[in-house]
Structures are given as structure tokens and as C-alpha cells.
Amino acid sequence: MNVLCFCKVTSKLFTPESLNIYCQLISAPRISRQERIRNVTIRQQIGLEETIIKEIEQNQLTWYGYVQRMAEKKLPKITLQWMPKQKRARGRPKKTG
């Protein structure tokens, strides 16, 4: 049985494990940029293994797979496969009117 927890701060649903990680991030000690502590060190202290970039990339790949399985007539698939007919002109656009 999957249990989901609702977070009032972000209005999102979390699993208990991810809610625990989120709470650790929020309650983490405040660290100043002047202390020059690397992000890798902070992630190790909190216990995070992946960066937010990797999570975003995973979500993008999931969405891409979903779009690839769509019917050919669906707008997201048409938009993803669209190629412009010509290159844009270099420089600032000319004034019209």
C-alpha cells in the first residue's frame, strides 16, 4: 500500500521518504556563501545522492517517452517533431510600421 503525505508549504504530495528528505533540506542549517562550502559537501551532509539536474533530466526522459508513444495527430508530438523551414535572420529585428 502506497502512502502519500500532503505538504502544506508546497501543495504537493510526497512519499514519506521524499517528505523526510524535503524536511531535512528545509531545516538544514543556514550556510552562507561566504563560507565557501561546495554543493557536493552540503549534499553529502544532508544525505542526498542525486542533484536536482539529474532529477529534471529523468523527468524529461519520462515525458519524452510518453510523447513518443502518443498518436501522430496529438499536438505535443507534432510540436516535438516540428522543424523550422528557414533560419532566423541575424541581428536585431527590423522595426515594423
PyMOL commands that set and color helices and strands:
alter all, ss='L'
color gray80, all
select helices_A, chain A and resi 16-26+33-35+39-46+52-68+75-81
alter helices_A, ss='H'
color red, helices_A
select strands_A, chain A and resi 5-7+12-14
alter strands_A, ss='S'
color yellow, strands_A
deselect
rebuild
show_as cartoon
